[in-house]
Amino acid sequence: MTVDWKRMGVTKRTWGLLVILVLVVIGYYFLGVTNSPPMAPVVVGKPANKAGEQAASAKLKAAGLLPAAPVAANRDPFEVPPVYRQVDKESMTETVGTKPEVAAEINTKPATMPLLQGTVLGRSSSVAILTLGAESRAVRVGQAIGDYTLVAVEADSAVVEGPGGAITLWMRRQE
């Protein structure tokens, strides 16, 4: 099969050459992977003494080989080292049945927060309409409702001081 490159446009020629180039690069890659040199033989084991070790390393150097690192046979990576296997009975914790009693009962009831229903701003005083539980009333600055004291009133918010510190209450938006 022959290809007439003169009759092809510039774009088709460019794409054709790009495809050929990609195929050549892939071919060289796989040729390099499959024709890689074989691995050098690895010597596993440890000589019994220093003289034997020196003789073995001299033989390996003469042959152009390097000795392999010593290999631990069938080592379990999850095995506890012998140092930590010893059980120290004195340092063990108390048994389960000797748990101390709880000193005070934990209050799981959430604190009730006042809800801001509305605000009335005047020249001399401002009023916030607050609801706390079933009680809903107009509160002036300095007055209290439940555990909370009204500190400031704005057009769409009010600041109350209570057990948790100062809290800013915002009016809900009407949809």
ZANU-228528 format. One record per residue (C-alpha): x, y, z; residue in one letter. Coordinates in steps of 0.05 Angstrom, whole numbers, plus 5000, padded with zeros to 4 digits. Layout:
N
<atom xx="X" yy="Y" zz="Z" pado="A"/>
...
END
This chain:
175
<atom xx="5000" yy="5000" zz="5000" pado="M"/>
<atom xx="5028" yy="5067" zz="4981" pado="T"/>
<atom xx="5007" yy="5135" zz="5004" pado="V"/>
<atom xx="5011" yy="5195" zz="4959" pado="D"/>
<atom xx="5036" yy="5249" zz="5007" pado="W"/>
<atom xx="5032" yy="5303" zz="4953" pado="K"/>
<atom xx="4957" yy="5295" zz="4945" pado="R"/>
<atom xx="4944" yy="5300" zz="5020" pado="M"/>
<atom xx="4931" yy="5366" zz="5054" pado="G"/>
<atom xx="4977" yy="5396" zz="5105" pado="V"/>
<atom xx="4932" yy="5376" zz="5163" pado="T"/>
<atom xx="4927" yy="5303" zz="5141" pado="K"/>
<atom xx="5003" yy="5300" zz="5131" pado="R"/>
<atom xx="5015" yy="5329" zz="5201" pado="T"/>
<atom xx="4968" yy="5279" zz="5233" pado="W"/>
<atom xx="4998" yy="5221" zz="5194" pado="G"/>
<atom xx="5069" yy="5238" zz="5215" pado="L"/>
<atom xx="5045" yy="5247" zz="5288" pado="L"/>
<atom xx="5014" yy="5177" zz="5288" pado="V"/>
<atom xx="5077" yy="5147" zz="5259" pado="I"/>
<atom xx="5120" yy="5182" zz="5311" pado="L"/>
<atom xx="5075" yy="5158" zz="5368" pado="V"/>
<atom xx="5079" yy="5086" zz="5342" pado="L"/>
<atom xx="5156" yy="5090" zz="5338" pado="V"/>
<atom xx="5161" yy="5116" zz="5409" pado="V"/>
<atom xx="5115" yy="5061" zz="5436" pado="I"/>
<atom xx="5156" yy="5009" zz="5398" pado="G"/>
<atom xx="5221" yy="5034" zz="5428" pado="Y"/>
<atom xx="5191" yy="5034" zz="5497" pado="Y"/>
<atom xx="5167" yy="4962" zz="5493" pado="F"/>
<atom xx="5233" yy="4941" zz="5461" pado="L"/>
<atom xx="5270" yy="4971" zz="5520" pado="G"/>
<atom xx="5225" yy="4938" zz="5571" pado="V"/>
<atom xx="5228" yy="4868" zz="5541" pado="T"/>
<atom xx="5302" yy="4869" zz="5525" pado="N"/>
<atom xx="5325" yy="4894" zz="5593" pado="S"/>
<atom xx="5387" yy="4859" zz="5620" pado="P"/>
<atom xx="5374" yy="4801" zz="5667" pado="P"/>
<atom xx="5380" yy="4813" zz="5741" pado="M"/>
<atom xx="5446" yy="4798" zz="5773" pado="A"/>
<atom xx="5446" yy="4736" zz="5816" pado="P"/>
<atom xx="5435" yy="4749" zz="5889" pado="V"/>
<atom xx="5475" yy="4712" zz="5942" pado="V"/>
<atom xx="5433" yy="4698" zz="6004" pado="V"/>
<atom xx="5465" yy="4674" zz="6067" pado="G"/>
<atom xx="5516" yy="4695" zz="6119" pado="K"/>
<atom xx="5585" yy="4664" zz="6130" pado="P"/>
<atom xx="5599" yy="4636" zz="6199" pado="A"/>
<atom xx="5659" yy="4680" zz="6216" pado="N"/>
<atom xx="5695" yy="4744" zz="6195" pado="K"/>
<atom xx="5749" yy="4706" zz="6156" pado="A"/>
<atom xx="5696" yy="4669" zz="6117" pado="G"/>
<atom xx="5658" yy="4734" zz="6106" pado="E"/>
<atom xx="5720" yy="4768" zz="6078" pado="Q"/>
<atom xx="5735" yy="4709" zz="6032" pado="A"/>
<atom xx="5664" yy="4708" zz="6007" pado="A"/>
<atom xx="5663" yy="4782" zz="5993" pado="S"/>
<atom xx="5730" yy="4777" zz="5956" pado="A"/>
<atom xx="5701" yy="4721" zz="5912" pado="K"/>
<atom xx="5639" yy="4763" zz="5898" pado="L"/>
<atom xx="5680" yy="4825" zz="5881" pado="K"/>
<atom xx="5724" yy="4783" zz="5834" pado="A"/>
<atom xx="5662" yy="4758" zz="5799" pado="A"/>
<atom xx="5633" yy="4829" zz="5794" pado="G"/>
<atom xx="5576" yy="4815" zz="5842" pado="L"/>
<atom xx="5553" yy="4849" zz="5905" pado="L"/>
<atom xx="5532" yy="4811" zz="5967" pado="P"/>
<atom xx="5459" yy="4815" zz="5985" pado="A"/>
<atom xx="5434" yy="4842" zz="6050" pado="A"/>
<atom xx="5418" yy="4788" zz="6102" pado="P"/>
<atom xx="5346" yy="4765" zz="6096" pado="V"/>
<atom xx="5303" yy="4745" zz="6156" pado="A"/>
<atom xx="5266" yy="4682" zz="6136" pado="A"/>
<atom xx="5190" yy="4683" zz="6143" pado="N"/>
<atom xx="5188" yy="4744" zz="6188" pado="R"/>
<atom xx="5118" yy="4764" zz="6209" pado="D"/>
<atom xx="5112" yy="4840" zz="6206" pado="P"/>
<atom xx="5052" yy="4839" zz="6254" pado="F"/>
<atom xx="5087" yy="4798" zz="6308" pado="E"/>
<atom xx="5097" yy="4834" zz="6374" pado="V"/>
<atom xx="5172" yy="4840" zz="6390" pado="P"/>
<atom xx="5195" yy="4798" zz="6450" pado="P"/>
<atom xx="5210" yy="4860" zz="6492" pado="V"/>
<atom xx="5137" yy="4879" zz="6491" pado="Y"/>
<atom xx="5109" yy="4809" zz="6501" pado="R"/>
<atom xx="5125" yy="4810" zz="6575" pado="Q"/>
<atom xx="5063" yy="4822" zz="6618" pado="V"/>
<atom xx="5072" yy="4867" zz="6678" pado="D"/>
<atom xx="5016" yy="4851" zz="6726" pado="K"/>
<atom xx="5030" yy="4912" zz="6770" pado="E"/>
<atom xx="5018" yy="4962" zz="6713" pado="S"/>
<atom xx="4952" yy="4932" zz="6691" pado="M"/>
<atom xx="4890" yy="4975" zz="6699" pado="T"/>
<atom xx="4832" yy="4962" zz="6746" pado="E"/>
<atom xx="4781" yy="4908" zz="6729" pado="T"/>
<atom xx="4716" yy="4928" zz="6697" pado="V"/>
<atom xx="4672" yy="4919" zz="6758" pado="G"/>
<atom xx="4709" yy="4971" zz="6801" pado="T"/>
<atom xx="4687" yy="5033" zz="6765" pado="K"/>
<atom xx="4676" yy="5093" zz="6811" pado="P"/>
<atom xx="4606" yy="5121" zz="6818" pado="E"/>
<atom xx="4587" yy="5185" zz="6781" pado="V"/>
<atom xx="4591" yy="5245" zz="6828" pado="A"/>
<atom xx="4536" yy="5287" zz="6797" pado="A"/>
<atom xx="4482" yy="5273" zz="6746" pado="E"/>
<atom xx="4493" yy="5307" zz="6679" pado="I"/>
<atom xx="4439" yy="5355" zz="6657" pado="N"/>
<atom xx="4415" yy="5332" zz="6589" pado="T"/>
<atom xx="4358" yy="5382" zz="6584" pado="K"/>
<atom xx="4377" yy="5438" zz="6535" pado="P"/>
<atom xx="4373" yy="5509" zz="6561" pado="A"/>
<atom xx="4314" yy="5547" zz="6535" pado="T"/>
<atom xx="4332" yy="5609" zz="6496" pado="M"/>
<atom xx="4285" yy="5668" zz="6486" pado="P"/>
<atom xx="4259" yy="5680" zz="6416" pado="L"/>
<atom xx="4255" yy="5750" zz="6386" pado="L"/>
<atom xx="4185" yy="5762" zz="6358" pado="Q"/>
<atom xx="4192" yy="5836" zz="6343" pado="G"/>
<atom xx="4223" yy="5903" zz="6361" pado="T"/>
<atom xx="4195" yy="5973" zz="6373" pado="V"/>
<atom xx="4244" yy="6030" zz="6369" pado="L"/>
<atom xx="4225" yy="6097" zz="6400" pado="G"/>
<atom xx="4261" yy="6163" zz="6414" pado="R"/>
<atom xx="4265" yy="6153" zz="6489" pado="S"/>
<atom xx="4261" yy="6077" zz="6497" pado="S"/>
<atom xx="4261" yy="6013" zz="6457" pado="S"/>
<atom xx="4222" yy="5950" zz="6468" pado="V"/>
<atom xx="4234" yy="5878" zz="6445" pado="A"/>
<atom xx="4178" yy="5827" zz="6443" pado="I"/>
<atom xx="4209" yy="5763" zz="6470" pado="L"/>
<atom xx="4181" yy="5693" zz="6479" pado="T"/>
<atom xx="4211" yy="5646" zz="6531" pado="L"/>
<atom xx="4175" yy="5580" zz="6535" pado="G"/>
<atom xx="4100" yy="5596" zz="6541" pado="A"/>
<atom xx="4112" yy="5668" zz="6564" pado="E"/>
<atom xx="4112" yy="5723" zz="6512" pado="S"/>
<atom xx="4117" yy="5796" zz="6532" pado="R"/>
<atom xx="4146" yy="5864" zz="6515" pado="A"/>
<atom xx="4213" yy="5875" zz="6550" pado="V"/>
<atom xx="4249" yy="5942" zz="6558" pado="R"/>
<atom xx="4325" yy="5950" zz="6562" pado="V"/>
<atom xx="4347" yy="5929" zz="6631" pado="G"/>
<atom xx="4286" yy="5885" zz="6645" pado="Q"/>
<atom xx="4291" yy="5809" zz="6651" pado="A"/>
<atom xx="4252" yy="5750" zz="6623" pado="I"/>
<atom xx="4272" yy="5685" zz="6656" pado="G"/>
<atom xx="4347" yy="5682" zz="6666" pado="D"/>
<atom xx="4359" yy="5733" zz="6610" pado="Y"/>
<atom xx="4365" yy="5809" zz="6615" pado="T"/>
<atom xx="4354" yy="5853" zz="6554" pado="L"/>
<atom xx="4416" yy="5895" zz="6540" pado="V"/>
<atom xx="4404" yy="5928" zz="6472" pado="A"/>
<atom xx="4351" yy="5932" zz="6418" pado="V"/>
<atom xx="4363" yy="5945" zz="6343" pado="E"/>
<atom xx="4315" yy="5946" zz="6284" pado="A"/>
<atom xx="4320" yy="5871" zz="6270" pado="D"/>
<atom xx="4358" yy="5844" zz="6330" pado="S"/>
<atom xx="4364" yy="5846" zz="6406" pado="A"/>
<atom xx="4421" yy="5830" zz="6453" pado="V"/>
<atom xx="4407" yy="5792" zz="6518" pado="V"/>
<atom xx="4454" yy="5774" zz="6575" pado="E"/>
<atom xx="4444" yy="5706" zz="6606" pado="G"/>
<atom xx="4479" yy="5645" zz="6636" pado="P"/>
<atom xx="4519" yy="5634" zz="6572" pado="G"/>
<atom xx="4541" yy="5707" zz="6566" pado="G"/>
<atom xx="4516" yy="5759" zz="6515" pado="A"/>
<atom xx="4473" yy="5730" zz="6459" pado="I"/>
<atom xx="4447" yy="5767" zz="6397" pado="T"/>
<atom xx="4377" yy="5746" zz="6378" pado="L"/>
<atom xx="4353" yy="5758" zz="6306" pado="W"/>
<atom xx="4282" yy="5762" zz="6280" pado="M"/>
<atom xx="4259" yy="5708" zz="6233" pado="R"/>
<atom xx="4247" yy="5731" zz="6163" pado="R"/>
<atom xx="4175" yy="5727" zz="6139" pado="Q"/>
<atom xx="4170" yy="5689" zz="6074" pado="E"/>
END
